[in-house]
């Protein structure tokens, strides 16, 4: 005849089996992971490392834009990749750096906060703003862009001079009457 396990009576009709409680002072044991779970985890880690290596390999040879906050003085970088021309004096690089052309002030585009106040509408010629943006985009697309960074403005944009084949973008727009000098 089999022995019955020792069962202690608890309040509320709950019975507890005393045979499987850990002894005091000994650590509780964990269940071992199955070999398939370890294999899946190692496969994910290997895939992640392989993906990171592939991305790094693909980025070699591409121009890497300098981060504006790391700039301590003026620097010149040839081969800037321009992603978007926001207006006549602001662009965005392929690395998502916002750059303000430091030596000009271009007219404001429609919807600019500067043009909502009637007292400050002196430079809110929307047609001229569109022409200024188109002229800057065309100028920057005409050859390799060189950037000379000098700091950041109060909006966090990099202040810089842009040039194509030695010709300054700001001076080009001022000569066309699409921007005014700014310092």
N, C-alpha and C positions, 0 to 999 in steps of 0.2 A: 504494500500500500504506500502511495506517495505521501510525502509530507506536505501539509498545507503551508503556504507562505504566512509569515507573521504579519498580521494586519492590525494596525492600531485604529481604534475608533476615534474619529474627530467629530467636533460639533457640526451639525448640519448634515448628517448622513454622508459625509465625505470620508472615504477610506483611503489610506495611504499605504503603499507597498514599501516596506522598509528595506527590501533587499537591494535596491538600486540607487540609494542615495550615496553621494560621494563622501569619503571620509574627510573629516576636517583637516586642513593643512595641505591636502593634495590638490594639484590643479585639475580642473575639469578637462577632459580630453575632447578634441575637436574631431569632427568627421573628416576623413581624408577626401581630398578632391579626386574625382575620377580622372583617369588618364586622358580621356577625351576632352575634358574641360581644360586641363593643362595644355594639351595640344592646340586647342582653339585659341587660348590666351597667347601662347607663344607665336601662333600664326598671325594674330592681330598685331603683336609687337613687331614682328619681322616685316609685315606689310606696311606698317607706319614708318619704320626706318627706311624701307625701300622707297616709299613715296616721298619722304623728305629728301633722300639722296637724289631722286629724279628731278624734283623741283629745283634743287640747288644746281644740278647739272644743266638744266634748261636755262637758268638765269645767268650762267657764266657768259661773259661777252656782251651782255646788255648794259647800257649805261645806267648806273645807279645814282639817282638824285641825292644830293646831300641833304640832310635834315636841317631845317632852318635853325632850330634851337641849338644845334651843335656848332654853328658858325660863330667863330670868335672874332673874325675880321673879314675884310673883303677877300673873296676868292673868285677865281674865274674857272668855269667848267665848260668845256666845249661839248657839243652834241646833246643839248637838252631836248628831251622828248616832251612836246607840248600836246596835251590831251584836249583842252578846251579853252577857248577865249571867252571869258565871261563878259567883259566889256572892253572899252578902249584902253584901260590901264590895269586890268587884272586878268591873269591866266591861271590855269591849273595844269600841273605837269602830269605825266603818266604815273608818277609815284604819289599822286594826290597832294602834292605841295601847292599851296596857293601863293602866287607871286604877284606883288604890286609893282608895276613899273614905277621906279622911284622918281624919275625926273620930269614926269608929266602929270597933268590932270585932264582926264577926258570927260566929255559930257555924260550925264547920268542917264541910264536907261529908264523906260517906263516902269513904274512900280517901285522906284528907289525911295527909301525913307527920307532922303534928303529933299525930294521933290514934293512931299506931302504938305510941308509947311510953306504957305504962300510967301513968307518973308525970305525964303532961301531958294527961290526958283530961278536964280540967275543963270545957272549952268545946266538947265533941264530941257535942252533942245533934243527931243527924242529922235528925230530924223538924223541929226548930226551924230547922236550917240550910236545909232545903228551903222552909219557909214564909218565911224571911228572903229567900231568892233570889227567890221568886215575888212577894213584896211589893215588892222593889226594882224588878223588871222592870215590874210594874204601875204603880208610881209614876213611873218614867221614861217610860213610854208615855202618861201622862196629859196631856202637854203638851210644849212646847219646853224642852229641857234646856240649862241654863247651867252652864258649868264655870269654876271659879276654881282655876287650877293654882298649886302652891306649891313643887314640887321633885320629887325621885325618891326611892324607897325603895331598900333594899339589894338588891332583886330586879329593879331596873330599871323598875319600874312608876312611872307618874306619880302623885304624891300630889295630890289635888284635892278640892275641895268641889263637890258637884253639887246643883243646885236646879231645881225646876220651878215656874213662876209665883211665884217668890220664896220658896218653902218649901224648906228644906234637906232633902236626902234622908236624911242621917245622923240628924238630929234626928227625922225622921218615923219611921224604924225604931226608934230608941230609945224614942219615945213609944208605939209598938205593942208594946214588949217583945221585939222580934226582934233587937236588937243592944244592945251596951253602949258607953258613951262611951269614947273612946280618944284619947290624945294622945301 
